[in-house]
Amino acid sequence: MSRSGTTRSQVIGRRARNAQKARLSSLARRFGVACGALALVVCGTAWLASSGVIDRALKAAQDQAYDLLADSGFRVNNILVEGRRETDPDVLRAIVNLERGDPIFAFDPAETREMIERLSWVRSVHIERRLPDTIYIGLVEREPIALWQHKNKLRVIDADGVTLTDKLSPSQKTLPIVVGEYANEQAYNLLAMLEAEPEIKSLVEAATWVGDRRWDLTLKNEMTVRLPEMDIGLALSRLAKAQTEDKILEKDLSVIDLRETDRITVRTRPGAVQEYQARATAAGGDNI
């Protein structure tokens, strides 16, 4: 090959390499610009989100849609509440936060339900939109069963031991009283057993949860009845039988102890202790 041919090949090679370098450089510049643009988009979107611009825009569009639907007749005209007896109506009204004529689709049933379920008197709540113009709220309230005396204060409680209120209505002041730490959690079982012995129940002034294991009953005549840890129903049945046959609760006694299964031990008011023997036999045939 001639010298001139070699030179021409070298020139062509250099030009090809330069052209490739130029292309690579151009690609790099364009890639850098693209990355920069992407970074700006990401940063801009993040700024818009953090500044609330997007949320405000979406909220504005949503409100506009609600207003258009409201103009078509989908406005709140009625708020129907069923099952409310004790729940404060002013608190309920503040949570619902609706006025006549508000767009019905702007009301959020799920969010409102969560807030209402936090109220002490409410066990459960069902909320729905009844189109075109009614909001329905169905409450299931907790039932008060007793007054819990704890730390020198009376509170209304339900069967689960949940505190409902410490502001007593006249009707709630007649509820049975339970006293002591954790007495609220144990009250339902005791009261259910007392229901089976209505005569005994009518004489009970209060019940004290003792040692986190058993109950003492204080009767209206200031007599104390000591119940066992187990078989409370059987002990109350024995007491009811002794009352029917021997009027034990009308005697001059200060304490009736039912903790032993085979006997009833009593203490007279002056302090003497004696064993009370009933004429009849207990269930199972043993003397009480």
C-alpha positions as a printed Julia matrix, in Angstrom:
288×3 Matrix{Float64}:
   0.0     0.0     0.0
   1.24    3.46   -0.86
   2.11    6.1     1.67
  -0.76    8.3     0.49
  -3.25    5.41    1.01
  -2.03    4.9     4.56
  -2.39    8.56    5.38
  -5.92    8.65    3.97
  -6.94    5.65    6.14
  -5.52    7.28    9.21
  -7.46   10.47    8.53
 -10.7     8.54    8.02
 -10.1     6.62   11.3
  -9.52    9.8    13.23
 -12.68   11.34   11.79
 -14.71    8.23   12.76
 -13.32    8.31   16.29
 -14.07   12.02   16.6
 -17.6    11.5    15.3
 -18.17    8.7    17.84
 -16.84   10.89   20.62
 -19.16   13.69   19.53
 -22.14   11.34   19.53
 -21.27   10.02   22.99
 -20.8    13.56   24.24
 -24.19   14.55   22.81
 -25.86   11.52   24.42
 -24.24   12.34   27.73
 -25.46   15.94   27.52
 -28.97   14.84   26.63
 -28.99   12.22   29.41
 -27.83   14.9    31.85
 -30.57   17.23   30.69
 -33.14   14.42   31.03
 -31.93   13.58   34.55
 -32.05   17.23   35.49
 -35.56   17.58   34.11
 -36.66   14.43   35.96
 -35.16   15.74   39.17
 -37.01   19.01   38.7
 -40.27   17.13   38.1
 -39.75   14.96   41.18
 -38.74   17.9    43.35
 -41.55   20.01   41.95
 -44.13   17.31   42.6
 -42.8    16.79   46.12
 -42.97   20.52   46.75
 -46.5    20.71   45.39
 -47.54   17.8    47.6
 -45.81   19.13   50.72
 -47.15   22.62   50.2
 -50.69   21.28   49.82
 -51.19   22.65   46.32
 -52.27   19.27   44.93
 -54.52   18.54   47.87
 -56.15   21.95   47.58
 -56.7    21.47   43.88
 -58.26   18.05   44.41
 -60.4    19.39   47.27
 -61.6    22.27   45.1
 -62.54   19.89   42.29
 -64.29   17.58   44.75
 -66.25   20.44   46.33
 -67.28   21.64   42.89
 -68.59   18.15   42.08
 -70.51   18.02   45.38
 -72.07   21.42   44.64
 -73.15   20.3    41.17
 -74.79   17.22   42.67
 -76.38   19.35   45.38
 -77.89   21.57   42.68
 -79.48   18.39   41.35
 -81.26   17.8    44.65
 -78.65   15.86   46.64
 -78.73   18.11   49.71
 -79.2    17.28   53.4
 -82.78   17.9    54.39
 -83.24   15.37   57.24
 -81.0    13.84   59.89
 -82.7    10.78   61.39
 -81.3     9.43   64.7
 -82.62    6.22   66.26
 -81.65    4.53   69.53
 -80.46    7.63   71.39
 -81.4     7.78   75.06
 -78.32    8.78   77.04
 -75.88   10.07   74.42
 -75.56   13.84   74.68
 -77.45   15.32   71.67
 -75.23   18.42   71.61
 -72.09   16.27   71.36
 -73.72   14.17   68.65
 -74.74   17.27   66.71
 -71.2    18.67   66.9
 -69.72   15.43   65.56
 -72.18   15.18   62.66
 -71.61   18.88   61.88
 -74.28   19.23   59.19
 -76.73   21.97   58.34
 -79.88   21.74   56.26
 -78.93   22.29   52.62
 -75.35   20.96   52.87
 -74.26   18.72   49.97
 -75.07   15.18   51.08
 -72.03   13.67   49.34
 -69.71   15.96   51.32
 -70.72   14.02   54.45
 -68.32   11.16   55.34
 -70.21    8.31   57.1
 -67.07    6.28   57.95
 -65.25    9.16   59.61
 -68.37   10.18   61.54
 -68.94    6.6    62.7
 -65.4     6.38   64.11
 -65.92    9.56   66.15
 -69.34    8.54   67.48
 -68.09    5.1    68.52
 -65.61    6.82   70.86
 -68.5     8.16   72.98
 -68.85    6.29   76.27
 -72.55    5.48   75.93
 -72.26    4.1    72.39
 -71.75    0.38   71.9
 -72.12    0.53   68.11
 -73.46    2.85   65.42
 -74.7     2.46   61.86
 -74.61    5.48   59.54
 -75.76    5.77   55.95
 -76.79    8.29   53.33
 -80.38    7.76   52.27
 -80.47    9.55   48.97
 -81.37   12.09   47.96
 -81.64   14.06   51.2
 -81.44   12.02   54.46
 -78.63   11.04   56.82
 -79.54    8.05   59.01
 -77.77    7.36   62.34
 -78.71    4.22   64.25
 -77.25    3.96   67.77
 -76.98    0.93   70.03
 -76.26    2.3    73.49
 -74.73    0.55   76.47
 -77.1    -0.5    79.26
 -76.25    0.73   82.77
 -76.3    -2.09   85.33
 -74.66   -0.66   88.45
 -72.88    2.19   90.17
 -69.18    1.62   90.77
 -67.78    3.32   93.85
 -64.07    3.82   93.34
 -61.74    6.41   94.83
 -64.65    8.09   96.61
 -66.58    8.64   93.39
 -69.65    6.94   91.89
 -69.64    6.02   88.21
 -72.32    4.37   86.09
 -71.03    1.14   84.49
 -72.35   -1.37   81.98
 -72.11   -5.16   81.82
 -68.54   -4.95   80.46
 -67.46   -2.73   83.34
 -67.11    0.28   81.02
 -67.55    3.63   82.78
 -70.44    5.47   81.13
 -70.69    8.65   83.19
 -70.13   10.09   86.64
 -73.09   12.47   86.31
 -75.98   10.49   87.74
 -79.58   10.94   86.66
 -82.35   10.3    89.23
 -83.09    6.86   87.75
 -79.41    5.87   87.86
 -79.13    6.66   91.56
 -81.24    3.58   92.32
 -78.81    1.18   90.59
 -77.0    -1.39   92.78
 -73.62   -0.25   94.1
 -70.38   -2.2    93.73
 -67.28   -1.12   95.62
 -63.57   -1.71   95.21
 -60.73   -2.07   92.73
 -61.84   -4.11   89.69
 -65.38   -4.43   91.11
 -66.64   -2.97   87.83
 -65.2    -5.93   85.91
 -66.85   -8.5    88.2
 -70.21   -6.82   88.77
 -72.16   -8.44   85.94
 -71.58  -12.02   87.14
 -72.69  -11.19   90.69
 -75.79   -9.29   89.59
 -76.78  -12.1    87.24
 -76.69  -14.55   90.15
 -78.65  -12.18   92.38
 -81.36  -12.07   89.7
 -82.01  -15.73   90.48
 -82.73  -14.81   94.12
 -84.93  -11.69   93.89
 -85.74  -11.58   97.6
 -82.04  -11.45   98.49
 -81.36   -8.94   95.73
 -84.04   -6.57   97.04
 -82.24   -6.44  100.42
 -78.76   -5.67   99.06
 -77.46   -2.12   99.56
 -73.97   -2.64   98.11
 -71.42   -5.3    97.19
 -67.7    -5.02   97.93
 -65.1    -6.88   95.87
 -62.66   -8.24   98.48
 -59.04   -9.16   97.78
 -59.73   -9.41   94.03
 -61.31  -12.81   94.64
 -64.77  -12.69   96.31
 -67.74  -10.52   97.36
 -69.13   -9.17  100.63
 -72.76   -8.03  100.47
 -73.91   -5.15  102.64
 -77.65   -5.37  103.26
 -80.02   -2.48  103.88
 -80.19   -3.45  107.57
 -76.36   -3.06  107.7
 -75.8    -6.82  107.92
 -72.75   -8.21  106.06
 -73.02  -11.41  104.02
 -69.68  -13.0   103.14
 -69.82  -14.95   99.9
 -67.33  -17.66   98.86
 -64.92  -17.38   95.97
 -66.63  -20.18   94.06
 -70.24  -21.33   93.72
 -71.75  -17.95   94.51
 -75.1   -19.04   93.08
 -75.25  -22.02   95.43
 -74.34  -19.84   98.43
 -77.12  -17.35   97.58
 -79.55  -20.24   97.19
 -78.64  -21.49  100.66
 -79.15  -17.99  102.07
 -82.53  -17.65  100.35
 -83.59  -21.02  101.77
 -82.52  -20.02  105.29
 -84.46  -16.77  104.92
 -87.6   -18.57  103.76
 -87.5   -21.17  106.52
 -85.95  -19.3   109.45
 -86.01  -15.58  108.59
 -82.27  -15.43  109.14
 -81.97  -11.98  107.62
 -84.42  -10.59  110.17
 -82.42  -11.76  113.19
 -80.13   -9.53  115.25
 -76.97  -10.47  113.37
 -74.04   -8.44  112.1
 -72.38  -11.06  109.85
 -73.55  -14.11  107.91
 -70.64  -16.15  106.58
 -71.38  -18.46  103.64
 -67.8   -19.32  102.77
 -68.06  -22.86  104.17
 -70.11  -25.17  101.99
 -71.54  -27.27  104.83
 -72.62  -24.57  107.27
 -73.72  -21.0   107.78
 -71.77  -19.16  110.44
 -73.21  -16.01  111.96
 -72.02  -13.26  114.28
 -74.49  -11.55  116.55
 -74.33   -7.81  116.93
 -72.67   -7.9   120.38
 -69.87   -9.9   118.79
 -70.54  -13.49  119.88
 -69.96  -16.14  117.24
 -72.28  -19.11  116.84
 -73.06  -21.7   114.22
 -76.47  -21.33  112.67
 -78.22  -24.68  112.1
 -81.23  -24.53  109.82
 -84.07  -26.98  110.3
 -84.03  -27.99  106.66
 -81.24  -29.62  104.68
 -79.34  -28.04  101.84
 -79.36  -29.29   98.28
 -77.39  -32.51   98.37
 -78.67  -33.54  101.82
 -76.11  -31.97  104.19
 -77.06  -29.68  107.06
 -76.36  -26.04  106.45
